Amino acid sequence: MLTIRTARVDDVPVIRELISELAEYEKRLEEVLTTEAVISRDGFGKHPEFSALIAEWGGTTAGFALFFGHYSTWRGAGMLELMFR
């Protein structure tokens, strides 16, 4: 059964692993500079830069979605960016 839940700080290692797997698939692994410490700080620290969801299939991690907002000065509106694997 598929479940989707809010990511927790203890998910940081698997988020980092999934980021690397996606980059490797895209043959761009050398471009990944983030670390578990950075993901922990920026996603689960005092002022989070992003939010994340974890997808699990039968209790095993199947993927993640990372999302963050930003403001478009051209459109005069907020926007949401979504990255997933």
N, C-alpha and C positions, 0 to 999 in steps of 0.2 A: 504494500500500500504506500502511496506517495503522501508524504507530509511536508509541509512548508512551515518553517518557524523563524522567528527573529534570531539572528546570530547573537552569540554571547562571546565574551572575551576568551573563553576557553576554546572557541572555534578558530582563533587566529592562526594556529599552525595549518589547519586544513584549508583555510582561505588562501594562505600563502602558497600552499601546494597546488591548489586549483588554478591560481594565477599563473604559476610556473608551467603547469600542464597546458594551459591555453596558449601561452607564449611559445612553448615548444612546438605545439601543433601548427602554429602560424610561422614557425621557423624564425622567431624573434626573441628567443630566450635570453640572449645577451643584452637585450634592452630592459629587462626587468631589474630594477634597482631597489625596490622596496624590500623591507625586512619585516619580520614578525613584530619587532619593537615599533616600527613606524605604523604598521596596521593597527596594533594595539592602541597606540597613542591617538591616531587620527580617526579611528572608528569607535573607540570605547573610552576615550579620555574625557577630560572635563568639558571640552568644546568639540564634539564630534564633527568631522568633515564629511562623513558619509554614514549611511545606514546599510545594513545587509540582511539578507534572508538566506537560510540554508534549506535546500531541498534534500530530503532523505527518502530512500526507497528501501523498505524493509529494515529500517534502522541503520542503513549504510548511507553515507553522504553521497549524493548523486549530482550535486551542483550548488551554485550560489548565485545570488543576484546582489549587486552592489549599486546603490543609487545615491545621488546627491543633487542638490539644487544649485542653480546659479541664476543670475539676472541678466537678461538681454537688454542692453541699452538701445539697440536698434528697434526691438519690438516693444520695449517699454513693459516688459512682463517677465515674471519668473518662469523658469523652465526646469524640467527634471531630466537628468541624464541617467541612463540605465545601462549597466554592464552585467552580462550573465554568462555562465558556462553551464 
